[in-house]
Amino acid sequence: MFLLDSIAHISIAHAHAVVISGSHGGKSAAEFVIALSQKPSCVFFNDAGGGKDNAGNVALEILQAHNVPCACYSHLSARIGDAQDGYDNGVVSAMNELAQLKGVELNMPVKVAMQIDWASH
């Protein structure tokens, strides 16, 4: 597991690992993940309150299309830009189908989601 306050810091070193980011789950955030040649096992983002046209959660569908499980945690549960707070206090507010199939559920604490076997296919 890696804690990244900004998804801009993601790299190939995070391949096949769970990344908890303090960043919003918007389009630009998803682009950092899809640019990697080897993807993480799952990425968690702050939902940033949703935003216009649910922009804070659009990474869910973008990463689903790239075969990457993804979930967002509520901005009311953890500070935006603070991955440690996302890990310590984040509560899942949305997830893509891939994350759901792995066992992520609405209102699940991010800490509990870390107990999922992300390495299995």
N, CA, C and O atoms as a MOPAC input file, in Angstrom:
PM7 MOZYME 1SCF
protein

 N      0.83900 1    -1.17100 1     0.00000 1
 C      0.00000 1     0.00000 1     0.00000 1
 C      0.89100 1     1.24300 1     0.00000 1
 O      1.91200 1     1.30800 1     0.68500 1
 N      0.46500 1     2.21900 1    -0.79100 1
 C      1.18400 1     3.49400 1    -0.85300 1
 C      0.20700 1     4.62700 1    -0.58600 1
 O     -0.92600 1     4.60500 1    -1.06500 1
 N      0.64500 1     5.60900 1     0.17500 1
 C     -0.13200 1     6.80900 1     0.44200 1
 C      0.47400 1     7.95700 1    -0.35100 1
 O      1.63600 1     8.31000 1    -0.14900 1
 N     -0.30600 1     8.53600 1    -1.24700 1
 C      0.16700 1     9.64100 1    -2.07800 1
 C     -0.77600 1    10.83100 1    -1.89100 1
 O     -1.93800 1    10.76600 1    -2.29100 1
 N     -0.28900 1    11.90300 1    -1.29300 1
 C     -1.14700 1    13.08100 1    -1.12000 1
 C     -1.64200 1    13.59600 1    -2.46200 1
 O     -2.75100 1    14.12000 1    -2.56200 1
 N     -0.81500 1    13.44600 1    -3.49500 1
 C     -1.19300 1    13.83800 1    -4.85400 1
 C     -0.96500 1    12.66600 1    -5.80100 1
 O      0.09000 1    12.03300 1    -5.76800 1
 N     -1.93200 1    12.38400 1    -6.62600 1
 C     -1.80300 1    11.29000 1    -7.59500 1
 C     -0.72900 1    11.61600 1    -8.63200 1
 O     -0.27100 1    10.72800 1    -9.35100 1
 N     -0.33100 1    12.86900 1    -8.71200 1
 C      0.73800 1    13.26000 1    -9.63600 1
 C      2.05200 1    12.55400 1    -9.29600 1
 O      2.95600 1    12.49000 1   -10.12900 1
 N      2.15600 1    12.03100 1    -8.08600 1
 C      3.37800 1    11.33700 1    -7.65800 1
 C      3.36600 1     9.84300 1    -7.97400 1
 O      4.31800 1     9.14100 1    -7.63300 1
 N      2.32100 1     9.34500 1    -8.61400 1
 C      2.25500 1     7.91500 1    -8.92300 1
 C      3.29800 1     7.56600 1    -9.98200 1
 O      3.57900 1     8.35200 1   -10.88700 1
 N      3.85800 1     6.37200 1    -9.84500 1
 C      4.88600 1     5.94000 1   -10.79400 1
 C      4.83200 1     4.42600 1   -10.95400 1
 O      4.02000 1     3.74800 1   -10.32400 1
 N      5.69500 1     3.92100 1   -11.79100 1
 C      5.79400 1     2.48200 1   -12.02800 1
 C      6.13300 1     1.74400 1   -10.72700 1
 O      5.85600 1     0.55100 1   -10.60700 1
 N      6.72400 1     2.43700 1    -9.76100 1
 C      7.03900 1     1.83000 1    -8.46300 1
 C      5.77300 1     1.40600 1    -7.71700 1
 O      5.84900 1     0.62600 1    -6.76800 1
 N      4.62400 1     1.90900 1    -8.13300 1
 C      3.35700 1     1.59800 1    -7.47300 1
 C      2.56300 1     0.51900 1    -8.20800 1
 O      1.41800 1     0.23300 1    -7.85800 1
 N      3.18400 1    -0.08200 1    -9.23500 1
 C      2.51200 1    -1.14400 1   -10.00000 1
 C      2.14600 1    -2.29700 1    -9.07100 1
 O      2.91700 1    -2.67500 1    -8.18900 1
 N      0.96400 1    -2.84100 1    -9.28600 1
 C      0.48000 1    -4.02300 1    -8.56000 1
 C      0.32900 1    -3.79200 1    -7.05700 1
 O      0.34200 1    -4.74600 1    -6.27900 1
 N      0.18800 1    -2.54500 1    -6.65000 1
 C     -0.02800 1    -2.20600 1    -5.24400 1
 C     -1.28800 1    -1.35300 1    -5.13300 1
 O     -1.76600 1    -0.80700 1    -6.12700 1
 N     -1.81500 1    -1.24300 1    -3.93100 1
 C     -2.94900 1    -0.35900 1    -3.68600 1
 C     -2.40700 1     1.03500 1    -3.40100 1
 O     -1.47400 1     1.21100 1    -2.61800 1
 N     -3.01100 1     2.01800 1    -4.05400 1
 C     -2.62800 1     3.41100 1    -3.86500 1
 C     -3.80900 1     4.16500 1    -3.26400 1
 O     -4.91500 1     4.14500 1    -3.80400 1
 N     -3.56000 1     4.82000 1    -2.15400 1
 C     -4.55900 1     5.71200 1    -1.57400 1
 C     -4.05900 1     7.12400 1    -1.82800 1
 O     -2.99000 1     7.52300 1    -1.36800 1
 N     -4.85900 1     7.86000 1    -2.56800 1
 C     -4.47300 1     9.21000 1    -2.94800 1
 C     -5.36400 1    10.22400 1    -2.24000 1
 O     -6.54700 1     9.97600 1    -2.00500 1
 N     -4.78900 1    11.34800 1    -1.91100 1
 C     -5.57000 1    12.46300 1    -1.36600 1
 C     -6.22800 1    13.27900 1    -2.45700 1
 O     -7.03800 1    14.16100 1    -2.17100 1
 N     -5.89000 1    12.99500 1    -3.70500 1
 C     -6.43100 1    13.74100 1    -4.84100 1
 C     -7.89800 1    13.41700 1    -5.08700 1
 O     -8.40600 1    12.37600 1    -4.66900 1
 N     -8.56000 1    14.33300 1    -5.77500 1
 C     -9.93200 1    14.10000 1    -6.22600 1
 C     -9.93900 1    12.98500 1    -7.26500 1
 O     -8.90500 1    12.68100 1    -7.86000 1
 N    -11.08000 1    12.38700 1    -7.47800 1
 C    -11.21300 1    11.31600 1    -8.46100 1
 C    -11.67100 1    11.82000 1    -9.81500 1
 O    -12.53900 1    11.21500 1   -10.44500 1
 N    -11.10100 1    12.91300 1   -10.26200 1
 C    -11.48500 1    13.51800 1   -11.54000 1
 C    -10.72200 1    12.95300 1   -12.72300 1
 O     -9.86900 1    12.07700 1   -12.58000 1
 N    -11.05000 1    13.47400 1   -13.88900 1
 C    -10.45500 1    13.01600 1   -15.14900 1
 C     -8.93500 1    13.17400 1   -15.14500 1
 O     -8.21600 1    12.24900 1   -15.52400 1
 N     -8.44900 1    14.32300 1   -14.72400 1
 C     -6.99800 1    14.54800 1   -14.74100 1
 C     -6.27900 1    13.57600 1   -13.81000 1
 O     -5.16900 1    13.13800 1   -14.11200 1
 N     -6.90200 1    13.23500 1   -12.68100 1
 C     -6.30100 1    12.27300 1   -11.75200 1
 C     -6.22200 1    10.89500 1   -12.38900 1
 O     -5.20700 1    10.20900 1   -12.26300 1
 N     -7.27800 1    10.48700 1   -13.06700 1
 C     -7.30300 1     9.18100 1   -13.73400 1
 C     -6.22900 1     9.09400 1   -14.80700 1
 O     -5.65300 1     8.02900 1   -15.02500 1
 N     -5.95900 1    10.19800 1   -15.47300 1
 C     -4.97100 1    10.19800 1   -16.55000 1
 C     -3.56800 1     9.85900 1   -16.04600 1
 O     -2.78400 1     9.25600 1   -16.77900 1
 N     -3.24100 1    10.23300 1   -14.81500 1
 C     -1.93900 1     9.86100 1   -14.25200 1
 C     -1.82700 1     8.34600 1   -14.12500 1
 O     -0.75300 1     7.78200 1   -14.33500 1
 N     -2.92500 1     7.68900 1   -13.78400 1
 C     -2.92700 1     6.23700 1   -13.60300 1
 C     -2.86900 1     5.52800 1   -14.95400 1
 O     -2.09600 1     4.58600 1   -15.12700 1
 N     -3.67800 1     5.97500 1   -15.90700 1
 C     -3.71400 1     5.26500 1   -17.19100 1
 C     -2.43800 1     5.47500 1   -17.99900 1
 O     -2.16400 1     4.71800 1   -18.93000 1
 N     -1.66500 1     6.48600 1   -17.65500 1
 C     -0.39800 1     6.72400 1   -18.36100 1
 C      0.67200 1     5.69200 1   -17.98900 1
 O      1.66600 1     5.54900 1   -18.70100 1
 N      0.47600 1     4.97700 1   -16.88600 1
 C      1.46700 1     3.99400 1   -16.43700 1
 C      1.41900 1     2.73500 1   -17.29200 1
 O      0.34000 1     2.27300 1   -17.66300 1
 N      2.58000 1     2.18200 1   -17.60400 1
 C      2.61100 1     0.93800 1   -18.38300 1
 C      2.16200 1    -0.25400 1   -17.54400 1
 O      1.60400 1    -1.21200 1   -18.08000 1
 N      2.39700 1    -0.20700 1   -16.24700 1
 C      1.91900 1    -1.23800 1   -15.31900 1
 C      1.08200 1    -0.52900 1   -14.26300 1
 O      1.52700 1     0.43200 1   -13.63600 1
 N     -0.13000 1    -1.02000 1   -14.08100 1
 C     -1.10800 1    -0.33100 1   -13.24600 1
 C     -1.08500 1    -0.82200 1   -11.79300 1
 O     -0.63500 1    -1.93100 1   -11.50500 1
 N     -1.57900 1     0.02500 1   -10.89100 1
 C     -1.75200 1    -0.41300 1    -9.51400 1
 C     -2.89100 1    -1.43100 1    -9.41200 1
 O     -3.69700 1    -1.56100 1   -10.33300 1
 N     -2.95200 1    -2.14800 1    -8.29200 1
 C     -4.02200 1    -3.12000 1    -8.05600 1
 C     -5.35000 1    -2.43400 1    -7.81500 1
 O     -6.40100 1    -2.95800 1    -8.18600 1
 N     -5.31000 1    -1.26800 1    -7.19700 1
 C     -6.50300 1    -0.47800 1    -6.92400 1
 C     -6.05700 1     0.93000 1    -6.57400 1
 O     -4.95700 1     1.13700 1    -6.06200 1
 N     -6.92600 1     1.89900 1    -6.85600 1
 C     -6.64500 1     3.28600 1    -6.49700 1
 C     -7.85900 1     3.84400 1    -5.75200 1
 O     -9.00300 1     3.66800 1    -6.17100 1
 N     -7.57900 1     4.52000 1    -4.63800 1
 C     -8.61400 1     5.21500 1    -3.87400 1
 C     -8.38600 1     6.71400 1    -4.01800 1
 O     -7.26100 1     7.19700 1    -3.89400 1
 N     -9.46800 1     7.44100 1    -4.28000 1
 C     -9.43200 1     8.89900 1    -4.40100 1
 C    -10.43200 1     9.51900 1    -3.43000 1
 O    -11.35800 1     8.85100 1    -2.96900 1
 N    -10.24100 1    10.79400 1    -3.12700 1
 C    -11.23200 1    11.57700 1    -2.40700 1
 C    -12.30700 1    11.97200 1    -3.41500 1
 O    -11.97800 1    12.36100 1    -4.53500 1
 N    -13.58400 1    11.88000 1    -3.04400 1
 C    -14.65300 1    12.20700 1    -3.99800 1
 C    -14.83900 1    13.70800 1    -4.19700 1
 O    -15.60200 1    14.12100 1    -5.07000 1
 N    -14.15500 1    14.53100 1    -3.40200 1
 C    -14.18700 1    15.99400 1    -3.52800 1
 C    -15.60500 1    16.55500 1    -3.51900 1
 O    -15.84900 1    17.62700 1    -4.07300 1
 N    -16.52400 1    15.85300 1    -2.90900 1
 C    -17.89400 1    16.34200 1    -2.83400 1
 C    -18.69700 1    16.12300 1    -4.10200 1
 O    -19.81700 1    16.62000 1    -4.22400 1
 N    -18.14100 1    15.39300 1    -5.03600 1
 C    -18.85200 1    15.11200 1    -6.29600 1
 C    -18.56700 1    16.15500 1    -7.35000 1
 O    -17.98100 1    15.85100 1    -8.38900 1
 N    -18.97600 1    17.38400 1    -7.09000 1
 C    -18.74400 1    18.45700 1    -8.05300 1
 C    -19.74200 1    18.44100 1    -9.20200 1
 O    -20.62100 1    17.58000 1    -9.26500 1
 N    -19.59800 1    19.39500 1   -10.10400 1
 C    -20.46800 1    19.51400 1   -11.27100 1
 C    -20.38100 1    18.24600 1   -12.11600 1
 O    -19.28600 1    17.76500 1   -12.40600 1
 N    -21.50400 1    17.71900 1   -12.50000 1
 C    -21.57600 1    16.49900 1   -13.32300 1
 C    -20.81700 1    15.33600 1   -12.68100 1
 O    -20.29600 1    14.46600 1   -13.37800 1
 N    -20.76000 1    15.33100 1   -11.35100 1
 C    -20.08500 1    14.27400 1   -10.59200 1
 C    -18.60300 1    14.14400 1   -10.97300 1
 O    -18.04500 1    13.04600 1   -10.97200 1
 N    -17.98700 1    15.26400 1   -11.29400 1
 C    -16.59600 1    15.28700 1   -11.76400 1
 C    -15.61000 1    14.67500 1   -10.76500 1
 O    -14.56100 1    14.17600 1   -11.17400 1
 N    -15.91900 1    14.70200 1    -9.48400 1
 C    -15.01100 1    14.15600 1    -8.48000 1
 C    -14.94300 1    12.64500 1    -8.45100 1
 O    -14.11000 1    12.06800 1    -7.75200 1
 N    -15.83300 1    11.99100 1    -9.22000 1
 C    -15.87400 1    10.52900 1    -9.25900 1
 C    -15.66300 1     9.94100 1   -10.65500 1
 O    -15.75100 1     8.72500 1   -10.82100 1
 N    -15.39400 1    10.75400 1   -11.63500 1
 C    -15.30500 1    10.26600 1   -13.02000 1
 C    -14.16500 1     9.26900 1   -13.22800 1
 O    -14.19600 1     8.48400 1   -14.17600 1
 N    -13.16400 1     9.29400 1   -12.35200 1
 C    -12.06000 1     8.31900 1   -12.45300 1
 C    -12.57300 1     6.88800 1   -12.33800 1
 O    -11.96700 1     5.96700 1   -12.88500 1
 N    -13.68100 1     6.69600 1   -11.63400 1
 C    -14.23000 1     5.34600 1   -11.46700 1
 C    -14.49000 1     4.68600 1   -12.81700 1
 O    -14.05300 1     3.56100 1   -13.05600 1
 N    -15.19500 1     5.37900 1   -13.68900 1
 C    -15.51100 1     4.77900 1   -14.99900 1
 C    -14.31300 1     4.78000 1   -15.93600 1
 O    -14.15100 1     3.85900 1   -16.73700 1
 N    -13.47900 1     5.79500 1   -15.84500 1
 C    -12.28800 1     5.84000 1   -16.70600 1
 C    -11.37100 1     4.65500 1   -16.37300 1
 O    -10.89600 1     3.96200 1   -17.27300 1
 N    -11.12800 1     4.43100 1   -15.09100 1
 C    -10.23400 1     3.33600 1   -14.70700 1
 C    -10.89500 1     1.97600 1   -14.91500 1
 O    -10.20400 1     0.99500 1   -15.19300 1
 N    -12.20700 1     1.90100 1   -14.78700 1
 C    -12.91800 1     0.66200 1   -15.11700 1
 C    -12.60300 1     0.27200 1   -16.56400 1
 O    -12.33300 1    -0.89400 1   -16.85100 1
 N    -12.63600 1     1.23900 1   -17.46000 1
 C    -12.35600 1     0.98800 1   -18.87800 1
 C    -10.91300 1     0.54300 1   -19.11200 1
 O    -10.60100 1    -0.03700 1   -20.15200 1
 N    -10.03300 1     0.81400 1   -18.14600 1
 C     -8.62500 1     0.41800 1   -18.23700 1
 C     -8.30300 1    -0.73900 1   -17.29400 1
 O     -7.14100 1    -1.00700 1   -16.98900 1
 N     -9.35300 1    -1.41400 1   -16.84200 1
 C     -9.21100 1    -2.61800 1   -16.01500 1
 C     -8.52100 1    -2.37200 1   -14.67500 1
 O     -7.77300 1    -3.22100 1   -14.19200 1
 N     -8.77700 1    -1.20600 1   -14.07800 1
 C     -8.19300 1    -0.87000 1   -12.77800 1
 C     -9.31700 1    -0.66400 1   -11.76400 1
 O    -10.14300 1     0.23200 1   -11.93900 1
 N     -9.36200 1    -1.47700 1   -10.70900 1
 C    -10.32500 1    -1.22500 1    -9.64600 1
 C    -10.07700 1     0.15100 1    -9.02400 1
 O     -8.93500 1     0.57400 1    -8.84000 1
 N    -11.16800 1     0.82800 1    -8.70800 1
 C    -11.04800 1     2.18800 1    -8.16900 1
 C    -12.22500 1     2.46300 1    -7.24700 1
 O    -13.34600 1     2.01900 1    -7.49900 1
 N    -11.95900 1     3.19300 1    -6.18500 1
 C    -13.01000 1     3.61600 1    -5.26300 1
 C    -12.72500 1     5.04500 1    -4.82400 1
 O    -11.58600 1     5.50900 1    -4.85600 1
 N    -13.77700 1     5.72400 1    -4.41700 1
 C    -13.63700 1     7.06400 1    -3.85000 1
 C    -14.13900 1     7.03700 1    -2.42000 1
 O    -15.08400 1     6.32000 1    -2.09200 1
 N    -13.49600 1     7.82600 1    -1.57300 1
 C    -13.95300 1     7.98400 1    -0.19700 1
 C    -14.50200 1     9.38800 1    -0.03700 1
 O    -14.10300 1    10.31100 1    -0.74800 1
 N    -15.41400 1     9.53900 1     0.89600 1
 C    -16.13800 1    10.79100 1     1.08000 1
 C    -15.23800 1    11.92200 1     1.56000 1
 O    -14.39700 1    11.74100 1     2.44100 1
 N    -15.43300 1    13.08700 1     0.96400 1
 C    -14.72400 1    14.29200 1     1.39800 1
 C    -15.14400 1    14.70000 1     2.81100 1
 O    -14.45100 1    15.48100 1     3.46400 1
 N    -16.26100 1    14.18300 1     3.27800 1
 C    -16.70700 1    14.47500 1     4.64300 1
 C    -16.01100 1    13.58700 1     5.66900 1
 O    -16.03500 1    13.87200 1     6.86700 1
 N    -15.39100 1    12.51000 1     5.19200 1
 C    -14.71000 1    11.58700 1     6.10400 1
 C    -13.20600 1    11.83400 1     6.18600 1
 O    -12.57400 1    11.47400 1     7.17900 1
 N    -12.63200 1    12.44000 1     5.15700 1
 C    -11.17900 1    12.66500 1     5.12600 1
 C    -10.85800 1    13.91000 1     4.30900 1
 O    -11.57200 1    14.25700 1     3.36800 1
 N     -9.78600 1    14.56200 1     4.68200 1
 C     -9.38200 1    15.79900 1     4.01400 1
 C     -8.88200 1    15.53700 1     2.59400 1
 O     -8.18900 1    14.55200 1     2.34100 1
 N     -9.23500 1    16.41200 1     1.69400 1
 C     -8.70900 1    16.36900 1     0.32700 1
 C     -7.22200 1    16.70600 1     0.39100 1
 O     -6.82200 1    17.64300 1     1.08200 1
 N     -6.40200 1    15.93700 1    -0.33500 1
 C     -4.96900 1    16.18500 1    -0.36500 1
 C     -4.19500 1    15.54000 1     0.76800 1
 O     -2.99600 1    15.78000 1     0.91400 1
 N     -4.86400 1    14.72400 1     1.57400 1
 C     -4.22100 1    14.11000 1     2.73700 1
 C     -4.47500 1    12.59800 1     2.69500 1
 O     -5.47000 1    12.11600 1     3.23700 1
 N     -3.57800 1    11.86000 1     2.05500 1
 C     -3.75200 1    10.41700 1     1.88600 1
 C     -3.76300 1     9.67500 1     3.21500 1
 O     -4.48500 1     8.68900 1     3.36400 1
 N     -2.97300 1    10.13500 1     4.18600 1
 C     -2.97600 1     9.48100 1     5.49300 1
 C     -4.35300 1     9.58700 1     6.13400 1
 O     -4.83500 1     8.62200 1     6.72700 1
 N     -4.99000 1    10.74400 1     6.02100 1
 C     -6.33000 1    10.92200 1     6.56500 1
 C     -7.33000 1    10.05400 1     5.79000 1
 O     -8.28500 1     9.53100 1     6.36400 1
 N     -7.09800 1     9.90800 1     4.48200 1
 C     -7.94200 1     9.02100 1     3.68100 1
 C     -7.84600 1     7.58700 1     4.16400 1
 O     -8.85100 1     6.87900 1     4.22600 1
 N     -6.65300 1     7.16000 1     4.50200 1
 C     -6.45300 1     5.80900 1     5.03300 1
 C     -7.05600 1     5.68400 1     6.43100 1
 O     -7.79500 1     4.74000 1     6.71000 1
 N     -6.74400 1     6.62500 1     7.29700 1
 C     -7.17300 1     6.54900 1     8.69500 1
 C     -8.68200 1     6.70500 1     8.87600 1
 O     -9.28200 1     6.01900 1     9.70400 1
 N     -9.30200 1     7.61200 1     8.09700 1
 C    -10.68900 1     7.99200 1     8.34900 1
 C    -11.61900 1     7.90500 1     7.14500 1
 O    -12.82900 1     8.08900 1     7.28100 1
 N    -11.06100 1     7.62500 1     5.95900 1
 C    -11.88500 1     7.59600 1     4.75700 1
 C    -12.96600 1     6.52700 1     4.80400 1
 O    -12.75600 1     5.42400 1     5.31000 1
 N    -14.13100 1     6.88100 1     4.26100 1
 C    -15.26600 1     5.96400 1     4.15700 1
 C    -15.69700 1     5.94300 1     2.69200 1
 O    -15.96700 1     6.99200 1     2.10600 1
 N    -15.75900 1     4.76100 1     2.11000 1
 C    -16.05800 1     4.61300 1     0.68200 1
 C    -17.43600 1     5.19000 1     0.35500 1
 O    -18.43800 1     4.84900 1     0.98500 1
 N    -17.45900 1     6.07000 1    -0.64400 1
 C    -18.70400 1     6.69500 1    -1.09500 1
 C    -19.11600 1     6.21100 1    -2.48200 1
 O    -20.27100 1     6.37300 1    -2.87800 1
 N    -18.18000 1     5.61800 1    -3.22000 1
 C    -18.47000 1     5.11100 1    -4.56700 1
 C    -17.33700 1     4.19800 1    -4.99500 1
 O    -16.20900 1     4.32800 1    -4.52000 1
 N    -17.64500 1     3.26400 1    -5.90300 1
 C    -16.60300 1     2.38400 1    -6.42500 1
 C    -17.01100 1     1.93800 1    -7.82100 1
 O    -18.18900 1     1.96700 1    -8.17600 1
 N    -16.00700 1     1.52000 1    -8.61800 1
 C    -16.34800 1     0.96000 1    -9.91900 1
 C    -16.65500 1    -0.52700 1    -9.74800 1
 O    -16.45400 1    -1.09100 1    -8.67300 1
 N    -17.14000 1    -1.14700 1   -10.81000 1
 C    -17.55400 1    -2.54300 1   -10.73600 1
 C    -16.39500 1    -3.45700 1   -10.36800 1
 O    -16.57900 1    -4.41800 1    -9.62200 1
 N    -15.20400 1    -3.16900 1   -10.87900 1
 C    -14.03700 1    -4.00400 1   -10.57100 1
 C    -13.73500 1    -3.98900 1    -9.07500 1
 O    -13.43300 1    -5.03500 1    -8.50000 1
 N    -13.81100 1    -2.83700 1    -8.44400 1
 C    -13.56800 1    -2.74600 1    -7.00500 1
 C    -14.67900 1    -3.45500 1    -6.23300 1
 O    -14.42800 1    -4.11400 1    -5.22500 1
 N    -15.89700 1    -3.30900 1    -6.71900 1
 C    -17.01900 1    -3.98300 1    -6.06100 1
 C    -16.86500 1    -5.50100 1    -6.12600 1
 O    -17.14700 1    -6.20200 1    -5.15400 1
 N    -16.41900 1    -5.99600 1    -7.26400 1
 C    -16.21100 1    -7.43800 1    -7.41400 1
 C    -15.10800 1    -7.95000 1    -6.48600 1
 O    -15.12200 1    -9.11600 1    -6.09200 1
 N    -14.16000 1    -7.08800 1    -6.13900 1
 C    -13.09200 1    -7.47600 1    -5.20500 1
 C    -13.57600 1    -7.46400 1    -3.75500 1
 O    -12.94100 1    -8.05500 1    -2.88100 1
 N    -14.70900 1    -6.78600 1    -3.49800 1
 C    -15.26400 1    -6.77400 1    -2.15100 1
 C    -15.44900 1    -5.39900 1    -1.53100 1
 O    -15.87700 1    -5.30300 1    -0.38100 1
 N    -15.14100 1    -4.33600 1    -2.25900 1
 C    -15.34700 1    -2.98900 1    -1.73600 1
 C    -16.84900 1    -2.70800 1    -1.68300 1
 O    -17.58600 1    -3.02500 1    -2.61700 1
 N    -17.28400 1    -2.11200 1    -0.58500 1
 C    -18.69700 1    -1.80600 1    -0.37400 1
 C    -18.86800 1    -0.35200 1     0.03100 1
 O    -17.95700 1     0.26400 1     0.58400 1
 N    -20.05600 1     0.19400 1    -0.25500 1
 C    -20.38300 1     1.54500 1     0.19400 1
 C    -20.28100 1     1.61200 1     1.70900 1
 O    -20.63300 1     0.66400 1     2.41100 1
 N    -19.80100 1     2.73400 1     2.19800 1
 C    -19.65000 1     3.01700 1     3.62900 1
 C    -18.59500 1     2.14400 1     4.32100 1
 O    -18.50100 1     2.14600 1     5.54800 1
 N    -17.80400 1     1.40400 1     3.54500 1
 C    -16.70900 1     0.61800 1     4.09800 1
 C    -15.55200 1     1.56000 1     4.43200 1
 O    -15.16400 1     2.37100 1     3.59200 1
 N    -14.99900 1     1.46800 1     5.63100 1
 C    -13.80300 1     2.25700 1     5.91100 1
 C    -12.65500 1     1.84200 1     4.96700 1
 O    -12.48100 1     0.65900 1     4.67500 1
 N    -11.89600 1     2.80600 1     4.50900 1
 C    -10.76600 1     2.50800 1     3.62000 1
 C     -9.82100 1     1.52000 1     4.30200 1
 O     -9.29200 1     0.62200 1     3.64700 1
 N     -9.60700 1     1.67400 1     5.59400 1
 C     -8.74000 1     0.74200 1     6.33400 1
 C     -9.22300 1    -0.69800 1     6.19000 1
 O     -8.40900 1    -1.61200 1     6.06000 1
 N    -10.51900 1    -0.90600 1     6.21000 1
 C    -11.07500 1    -2.25500 1     6.06200 1
 C    -10.84600 1    -2.75100 1     4.63500 1
 O    -10.53300 1    -3.92300 1     4.42700 1
 N    -10.99800 1    -1.87500 1     3.66800 1
 C    -10.77200 1    -2.25500 1     2.26800 1
 C     -9.33500 1    -2.69700 1     2.03200 1
 O     -9.06800 1    -3.45300 1     1.09800 1
 N     -8.41000 1    -2.23700 1     2.86300 1
 C     -7.01400 1    -2.64600 1     2.72000 1
 C     -6.81700 1    -4.11400 1     3.09600 1
 O     -5.77800 1    -4.69100 1     2.77600 1
 N     -7.77800 1    -4.72100 1     3.76000 1
 C     -7.69200 1    -6.12300 1     4.14600 1
 C     -8.08800 1    -7.06600 1     3.00800 1
 O     -7.91800 1    -8.28000 1     3.11700 1
 N     -8.61200 1    -6.50800 1     1.92600 1
 C     -8.97700 1    -7.30600 1     0.75400 1
 C     -7.70400 1    -7.87100 1     0.11700 1
 O     -6.66300 1    -7.21300 1     0.11900 1
 N     -7.78600 1    -9.06600 1    -0.41800 1
 C     -6.64700 1    -9.65900 1    -1.12800 1
 C     -6.58700 1    -9.06300 1    -2.53000 1
 O     -7.17800 1    -9.60400 1    -3.46400 1
 N     -5.88700 1    -7.97300 1    -2.67200 1
 C     -5.80900 1    -7.27500 1    -3.95800 1
 C     -4.91000 1    -7.99800 1    -4.95300 1
 O     -4.98600 1    -7.72700 1    -6.15200 1
 N     -4.06900 1    -8.90100 1    -4.49200 1
 C     -3.12900 1    -9.59100 1    -5.38600 1
 C     -3.80200 1   -10.68600 1    -6.19200 1
 O     -3.31400 1   -11.03800 1    -7.26600 1
 N     -4.90500 1   -11.23300 1    -5.70700 1
 C     -5.56500 1   -12.32700 1    -6.43900 1
 C     -6.29000 1   -11.79300 1    -7.66200 1
 O     -6.73300 1   -10.64500 1    -7.68800 1
 N     -6.40400 1   -12.63600 1    -8.66500 1
 C     -7.04600 1   -12.20200 1    -9.91700 1
 C     -8.42000 1   -12.77500 1   -10.03400 1
 O     -9.11400 1   -12.52100 1   -11.01900 1

